[in-house]
């Protein structure tokens, strides 16, 4: 996916006669589900975190843990 987006950005820059460098990709850490059924809860929890934290500059300030959410966190979203 990253390669495809890099190529699209490069093509766009060529149409605008610009020669910019490749975008700098940042992979923030975030909590990952341990099972196969919690994905909706994780999406909702991450959306809630983004909105309540007013993330503007750095995802690292908010998403810096890779451990799964606790049962209590998931129950709170329910």
C-alpha positions in Angstrom: 0.0 0.0 0.0 2.8 2.4 0.9 4.5 1.8 -2.5 1.2 2.5 -4.3 0.7 5.8 -2.4 4.4 6.8 -3.1 3.8 6.2 -6.8 0.6 8.2 -6.7 2.2 11.1 -4.9 5.1 11.0 -7.4 2.7 11.0 -10.4 0.8 14.0 -8.9 4.0 15.9 -8.4 5.0 15.3 -12.0 1.7 16.7 -13.2 2.4 19.9 -11.1 6.0 20.1 -12.3 7.3 19.6 -8.8 10.2 17.5 -7.7 9.6 16.8 -4.0 11.2 14.0 -2.1 9.3 10.9 -1.0 6.9 11.4 2.0 8.3 10.4 5.3 6.2 7.5 6.6 5.6 7.3 10.4 4.2 4.1 11.9 2.7 4.9 15.2 2.3 2.2 17.9 -1.2 1.4 18.8 -3.0 -1.3 20.8 -3.7 -4.5 18.8 -6.5 -6.9 19.4 -5.5 -10.4 20.6 -8.6 -12.2 19.3 -10.6 -12.2 16.1 -13.9 -10.5 17.3 -12.9 -7.3 19.0 -12.0 -5.2 15.9 -15.1 -3.0 16.1 -14.4 -2.2 19.7 -10.8 -1.3 18.9 -11.9 1.0 16.0 -14.4 2.8 18.4 -11.9 3.1 21.2 -9.2 4.5 18.8 -11.8 7.0 17.3 -12.7 8.1 20.9 -9.1 8.5 21.8 -8.4 10.7 18.7 -11.4 12.9 19.3 -10.9 13.4 23.0 -7.1 13.9 22.7 -7.4 16.6 20.0 -4.5 15.0 18.1 -3.0 17.6 15.8 0.8 17.2 15.7 2.0 13.9 17.0 0.2 10.5 17.2 3.1 9.3 19.4 1.8 11.3 22.3 -1.4 9.3 22.3 -0.7 6.0 20.6 2.5 4.7 22.3 1.4 1.3 23.6 1.0 -2.0 21.7 -0.6 -4.1 24.4 -4.2 -5.2 23.8 -7.0 -3.3 25.6 -8.2 -4.8 28.9 -11.6 -6.4 29.2 -12.6 -3.3 31.3 -11.6 -1.0 28.4 -13.7 -3.1 25.9 -16.6 -3.3 28.3 -16.5 0.5 28.6 -16.9 0.9 24.8 -19.8 -1.6 24.8 
